[in-house]
Amino acid sequence: MKLERPNKIDRGQWLVRLGVAGEADAALEQSLLSAEEKLLKCAAPQGIYRVLGLDEMELSGKAIKKHLAGCGEMAVMGATLGTAIDNLIRQSQIRDMAAAVILDCGASVLIEQVCDAFETQIREETSGYLTGRYSPGYGDLPIETQDQLIRIIDGPRKIGLTVNQSHIMIPRKSVTAVLGISDQPVAGYLATCEECTLRDKCVLRKEGKNCAGL
Amino acid sequence: MLDFSKKLYLLDGGMGTTLQQSGLEPGASPDLLSLTDPDLITSIHRNYIEAGSDVVYANTFGANRFKLEGCGYRLEEVIDSAVKAARAACDGQTLVALDVGPLGELLEPMGTLAFEEAYDAFAQVMKQGEASGADLIVIETMTDLYEVKAAVLAAKENTDLPVLVSMTFEESGRTFTGTSIECMAAALEGLGVDAVGINCSLGPVEILPLAEKLCSLTSLPVFIKPNAGLPDPRTGAYDIGPEEFARAMEQYLKLGISMAGGCCGTTPEYIRKMKELFASGKSAQNGETEKPIDPAELTAESEPAKLAGSAEQSVICSATRAVTIDHVTVIGERINPTGKKRLKQALIDQDYDYVLSQAIEQVDAGAQILDVNVGVPDIDDVKVLPMVVKQIQAITDLPLQIDSSNPAAIEAALRVYNGKAIVNSVNGEEKVLETILPIVKKYGAAVVGLTLDEKGIPAKAEERFAIARRILDKAVSMGIPEKDVFIDCLTLTASAQQAEVTETLKAMRMVKEQLGLHTVLGVSNISFGLPCRPLINRTFLALAMENGLDLPIINPNDEDMMGTIFAFEMLHNRDKNAEAFIERYGDAAMGSMSRSGAVSQPAAETGKEIDLFYALEKGMKTETIHAVEALLEKVDEMTVVNDYLIPALDQVGQGFEKGTIFLPQMMQAATAAQGGFELIKDRLAASGRSNVSKGRVAIATVKGDIHDIGKNIVKVIMENYGFDIIDLGRDVPVEKVVETVIENEIKLVGLSALMTTTLKSMEETIAAVRKAAPDCRFIVGGAVLTPDYAEKIGADYYCKDAMKSVEAAREVFGI
């Protein structure tokens, strides 16, 4: 299903991903504008979701079980910006690496925006209360779950979303996620550092922080 | 077996969706049911046959080694049981198709699956399909032309069965991967498939305009299998019933399609309704549906677009861009090392980024097709040409012209080319025609025929014309369509053979007028040995175009030449309302020839000296290049590098460390510096001196990982510091790193990994290289790495960013 293309890319998020503190200077702003135009032209957002009972799909890991606690159903969603964005970034790495970095970060922000809007749509179309999005690779939900989710939503046929043998999604700027559905208000559950597969390698954790911003 | 001239064939409807209705779990593989419940599969086929299907697709859509991995059954037995389950439902008339769907993984360069690997996977399927007794092969629901090519070659090279291909399109007329109907038609007609079609994604109403287009673009039989309308996003239920579906399908008869059926959501009832409706208006004999439309009987009103003749136009394409030769079409000549020292050096050094930058430059300048020639002595073109073709088609959608005289290299390149290419070239020599034309035919390319033979280039136009005719006759006798034969009447230099310049023009006009073929010509040789070459070149180009030149092979960066073409197209009223001309030259100053929005003024004109440090820090590439140019007048290349460029970069790097300069600015500075380095490398190559290398480093994103942007940042920065980088790319096998280290006596390897799952590959790579080359050192980086973990897996340096990599490399090489 075709999703709406946002008409701009969130500057704040974009600068954070680029590691820029504060505002963009005039030159960077010019680069962002030019990258934004290209990204919005190339993006062809597509999304698909399916609602299924918790018993219809086994998900491994403790954290996802906690996330879905109290839920009877779940929505499995997939969204992608399409292959043209990948082609754009690939080409720009030959043309101008500086522009490529800007495009790559911009596309990452853009897919998150697309997912936020899609999630809103799913909430509107679903009766009951939904948790937030929970994606493979987060906490102890293994990255291999990607294959399972993409099969369930028939990703290749429905939105052109595939996964390779290393469980990486292609097109690259894509997201899959699980949202719990309950008839009671649910908050979902964010994995703790102890549950996280990244716990020994996490840079944030070394700095005494965590990715939930807590 | 299939006779499209006599009969409109009814295909079957949905299999997967029908199985889901009988209780198949979503996400589960329908293919295994052929083994576990063959009677169910047979009964579905039987229902379709009873409803009127002449052809049923066996339950093999997902039967390939990737999708069935770990299923517990052998692929061969899954296919065999599926074909047999279909056969069990058939009477004598019904045909069983081996149904071949996508592998489920995207091919390179979008994905990670190699073309050759895809071919192998398909070959396994095709062989078993034929062995199990399928009557034909249908490759369907495809979105990637490259995957289709792998499947078609696998089918044709391993079986004798007819091959039908249908792809699935969005309403925009493109597939998810961007393939257009034009590209599909051109490439598949070339590959010699038996029919082309459209299936899935959309309903019959939405597909109709796409089908109309396809019918107008191909001379092949066309088949259509739409979904039962569009799915409800929540329930997945389709919105068109059998009656409405059949009525919508009736519209397709006017287009002259050869086969019709249904895809997702359709059932035997849909086929039955189609059969009834198709038969009702027309005479039915022996229960067969007569093909209802004979083009000769069509009224003007319902005349299919097919008769408009656009299938007769010459089309060259990549997977996503089709170029119709109905205007002067520029072939960019820059990727040809003849007379280009820097390119020659780059090919010898395997510096493919330089080759790619030449491609991009020509794309930006307005080339429409790129010539690709890697002819350097000592280079194995059978290996290098296909590799360069793969790399170029990963970064541009322009169609390519494969330029070689080595049949093996041509074949290797055509095989991996994604689209319909041009082969440059054959000539009138019988031996050349006999060896190269069959390759051109097999891969469905167009071909350039040079009007020379074993006796050389004839002086007279008539003799060159005679060779052109010989080439054409031979090509046509081998099944290559006339529209795909282009003739090069050969430019001779005016300084040496002045009298024969007009013979070239005359021969070209004869070829154009008497044979109706498109013509190709390398233009700039005309002025060799004369002063003021640009003037002669553009004048000759104008003459040549007026005499019928369609495909000039030129340097598109030469605005004189491009401008002549734009003016020519406008004056001939092909560039309507001078739109293209004004777009390109609307802002050009009076009397000058600069493009609209072209690069900034050179330093000399701004009247002030540019400080290299300032230009570089601000990321001003043009200004940096001018500053380097100015310095090179005073000092030598190495001084510019060591006393100016690197200190300037260091200053930027320190700003980055301190947090006053951020990644985008640092990268812009690096890109600007790259411009300066390019200039220096050009000068060194031109004077035959060695390069500026401070040490050689191999870098790679490890096996299983394809996140390469970080690695590429490191590459650019390190190159700027004068390190010579061998970039092994992404998803690099351990053995390849080991091999490279040994072969090139590498002292430092950089590895990148972005996933927890691929850190293992990093560890394995380090261990394997250490074993083979104990002195080799390692720098590692990537988001999931920490200094402790880097140490644990045996790396020497953990680099949190590109500047740290430079520091580490300086230490290793003692700089």
Chai-1 contact restraints between the chains, C-beta under 6 A:
chainA,res_idxA,chainB,res_idxB,connection_type,confidence,min_distance_angstrom,max_distance_angstrom,comment,restraint_id
A,M1,B,P233,contact,1.0,0.0,6.0,A-B,restraint_1
A,L18,B,L663,contact,1.0,0.0,6.0,A-B,restraint_2
A,L18,B,P664,contact,1.0,0.0,6.0,A-B,restraint_3
A,G19,B,F662,contact,1.0,0.0,6.0,A-B,restraint_4
A,G19,B,L663,contact,1.0,0.0,6.0,A-B,restraint_5
A,V20,B,F662,contact,1.0,0.0,6.0,A-B,restraint_6
A,L28,B,P664,contact,1.0,0.0,6.0,A-B,restraint_7
A,T83,B,M110,contact,1.0,0.0,6.0,A-B,restraint_8
A,T83,B,T177,contact,1.0,0.0,6.0,A-B,restraint_9
A,R90,B,I395,contact,1.0,0.0,6.0,A-B,restraint_10
A,Q91,B,I395,contact,1.0,0.0,6.0,A-B,restraint_11
A,Q93,B,N712,contact,1.0,0.0,6.0,A-B,restraint_12
A,I94,B,L356,contact,1.0,0.0,6.0,A-B,restraint_13
A,I94,B,I360,contact,1.0,0.0,6.0,A-B,restraint_14
A,I94,B,I395,contact,1.0,0.0,6.0,A-B,restraint_15
A,R95,B,I360,contact,1.0,0.0,6.0,A-B,restraint_16
A,D96,B,T671,contact,1.0,0.0,6.0,A-B,restraint_17
A,M97,B,M667,contact,1.0,0.0,6.0,A-B,restraint_18
A,M97,B,T671,contact,1.0,0.0,6.0,A-B,restraint_19
A,M97,B,V716,contact,1.0,0.0,6.0,A-B,restraint_20
A,A98,B,M667,contact,1.0,0.0,6.0,A-B,restraint_21
A,A98,B,Q668,contact,1.0,0.0,6.0,A-B,restraint_22
A,A98,B,T671,contact,1.0,0.0,6.0,A-B,restraint_23
A,V101,B,M667,contact,1.0,0.0,6.0,A-B,restraint_24
A,I102,B,P664,contact,1.0,0.0,6.0,A-B,restraint_25
A,D104,B,I709,contact,1.0,0.0,6.0,A-B,restraint_26
A,E125,B,R234,contact,1.0,0.0,6.0,A-B,restraint_27
A,I143,B,T757,contact,1.0,0.0,6.0,A-B,restraint_28
A,R151,B,G27,contact,1.0,0.0,6.0,A-B,restraint_29
A,I152,B,G27,contact,1.0,0.0,6.0,A-B,restraint_30
A,P156,B,G104,contact,1.0,0.0,6.0,A-B,restraint_31
A,G160,B,F176,contact,1.0,0.0,6.0,A-B,restraint_32
A,T162,B,E105,contact,1.0,0.0,6.0,A-B,restraint_33
A,T162,B,L106,contact,1.0,0.0,6.0,A-B,restraint_34
A,N164,B,E105,contact,1.0,0.0,6.0,A-B,restraint_35
A,N164,B,G111,contact,1.0,0.0,6.0,A-B,restraint_36
A,N164,B,T112,contact,1.0,0.0,6.0,A-B,restraint_37
A,S166,B,G704,contact,1.0,0.0,6.0,A-B,restraint_38
A,I168,B,I706,contact,1.0,0.0,6.0,A-B,restraint_39
A,I170,B,L106,contact,1.0,0.0,6.0,A-B,restraint_40
A,I170,B,G111,contact,1.0,0.0,6.0,A-B,restraint_41
A,T197,B,T756,contact,1.0,0.0,6.0,A-B,restraint_42
A,K201,B,V784,contact,1.0,0.0,6.0,A-B,restraint_43
A,K201,B,T786,contact,1.0,0.0,6.0,A-B,restraint_44
A,K201,B,Y789,contact,1.0,0.0,6.0,A-B,restraint_45
